[in-house]
Amino acid sequence: MKRMLKPETDYEAPNKTTIAYLTMCWETGRAITGVPIDYDINEKVIIVDLGNGYYGQLPFDECVIEKLKYCNDATIPLQVRMIVQKRVIRIKITRIENDKIVLSRKKNLLEICDYFLEENKLKVEAIVAETTEFGVFCDIGEGLIALCHYSEMSRARINPKSFLKVGTRVNVIVFPNSKEENMLNCSIRKATVVDYSKIKSGTIINVKVGLPLFDENGKVTGYFVEITPSISGIADINPYYERNTKLKSGDIVKAYVRSVQPSKHKVKLTIK
């Protein structure tokens, strides 16, 4: 599935920019692309090359939707450092006067964010940008990040930090969390069709290991496993195979399907 919104690095900076073109974009609210080349700490702006000898100023507080973050005693916000490292960004012109072109990346991001919030539940391809103990943050394009809580990653009980790696491409359903704060959530689990017809008893399939199951003595007796993000199961193990008691969340293993109960959303397996 193609990404509905391209990441910023997929755009090319214009090479035939004119003042007439920039004025038209300002008056119509059309987004343009530019290349961040430097920043001015005194003016608190990022200098953006708009092409053909034209340069714009992007104020620090117009870089991102969220509050600017500073690392330790740094005078430059973390987001500014990251933006200057980008090859191309997408921005809007907020003012042109006396040969000064003022830009806003925040305005463009807010419009895209509003689109997601208004449409509700849009399916896109995302890229895992960060993993945490409570879920993963996904880049859904245009500089927007959505949180996928671990409960929305899989039906299986998992450790999200080791279940998906940064850079992994995943299909997600995007939905709003708080319009006031322009926050977006997403679900990997809901973006996957539930289809038990392809899971047959007596067959061997690949599954992704989730969290372990323990007996009263603290010994591993099995694992929650993911067959697809929307289909989970419980896989027993043979305790005499020591390797099966040392599996980690996210490992891919083969398992024998003992029974399938779609009406109860249950699949019982045995790890081979």
C-alpha positions, 0 to 999 in steps of 0.5 A, spaced: 500 500 500 502 506 498 503 512 503 497 517 502 502 522 504 509 523 502 515 524 507 518 531 506 524 528 503 520 525 497 519 532 495 524 536 490 526 544 492 523 548 486 529 551 481 525 556 477 522 560 483 520 567 481 517 573 486 511 572 482 510 565 484 512 566 491 507 572 491 501 567 488 503 562 493 502 567 499 496 569 497 493 563 495 495 559 501 499 554 497 505 550 500 511 550 497 518 546 498 525 549 500 532 547 503 534 549 510 541 551 510 542 555 516 539 558 522 540 565 526 540 564 533 539 572 534 533 572 530 531 565 532 529 563 525 532 558 520 534 560 513 531 556 508 533 556 500 527 557 496 530 556 489 533 561 484 536 566 489 530 567 494 531 565 501 526 565 507 526 566 514 522 560 518 521 562 525 523 557 531 516 557 534 513 556 527 517 549 526 513 544 529 506 543 532 508 541 539 512 545 544 520 546 542 524 542 546 531 544 549 537 539 550 540 540 557 543 548 556 543 548 549 540 555 546 538 551 539 531 547 540 532 540 538 527 540 533 530 546 529 537 542 529 533 536 526 529 540 521 536 544 519 539 536 517 533 535 513 534 535 505 527 538 503 521 541 508 514 543 506 512 550 508 507 556 507 509 563 506 505 567 511 508 574 509 512 578 504 514 585 505 521 589 503 524 583 500 523 579 507 519 572 506 517 569 512 515 562 512 511 557 517 512 549 517 507 549 523 501 552 519 502 546 513 502 541 519 496 543 522 492 543 516 494 536 514 493 534 522 486 537 521 485 533 515 486 526 519 482 529 525 476 530 521 476 524 516 477 520 522 480 513 521 484 513 515 489 507 513 496 509 511 503 506 510 507 508 516 514 508 518 516 506 526 520 512 528 521 510 536 519 505 540 517 505 548 515 501 553 508 503 552 508 503 544 511 505 538 511 512 535 509 512 527 511 517 522 505 517 518 508 522 513 509 530 512 512 530 519 506 528 523 507 523 528 502 518 531 502 514 537 500 506 536 499 504 544 501 497 545 494 495 545 493 497 538 499 493 536 497 486 536 492 482 539 497 478 543 501 480 549 507 483 547 513 487 549 513 493 544 520 495 545 522 489 542 516 487 538 518 492 532 524 495 530 525 503 528 525 503 520 520 498 520 514 499 515 507 498 517 500 499 515 496 503 520 489 506 521 490 513 523 485 516 528 484 523 533 486 523 540 485 530 542 483 535 537 485 541 542 492 538 542 492 536 535 494 529 537 494 523 533 493 516 535 494 510 530 492 502 530 496 497 527 492 491 529 485 495 526 489 496 519 489 488 518 483 484 516 481 478 521 481 472 516 481 465 520 480 462 513 487 461 512 489 458 518 488 451 518 488 446 524 494 441 523 498 445 519 505 449 521 505 456 520 510 462 522 508 466 528 511 472 532 513 471 539 510 475 545 510 475 552 511 468 556 506 464 560 509 461 567 506 455 571 506 456 579 513 454 579 515 460 575 517 456 569 516 458 562 510 453 559 508 457 553 507 464 549 502 469 547 504 469 539 502 473 534 499 470 527 497 477 524 496 483 528 489 482 528 490 474 530 493 472 536 494 465 539 497 461 545 503 456 544 505 451 548 512 449 548 516 442 550 519 444 556 525 439 554 527 443 549 531 448 553 531 453 547 524 454 547 524 457 554 529 462 552 525 465 546 524 473 546 519 478 544 519 479 537 522 472 535 519 468 529 518 461 530 514 455 527 508 453 530 503 447 529 496 449 529 492 444 534 485 448 533 482 454 531 476 457 534 474 463 530 468 465 534 472 465 540 478 468 537 482 463 539 488 459 536 492 454 540 499 452 537 505 448 539 512 451 538 516 446 534 
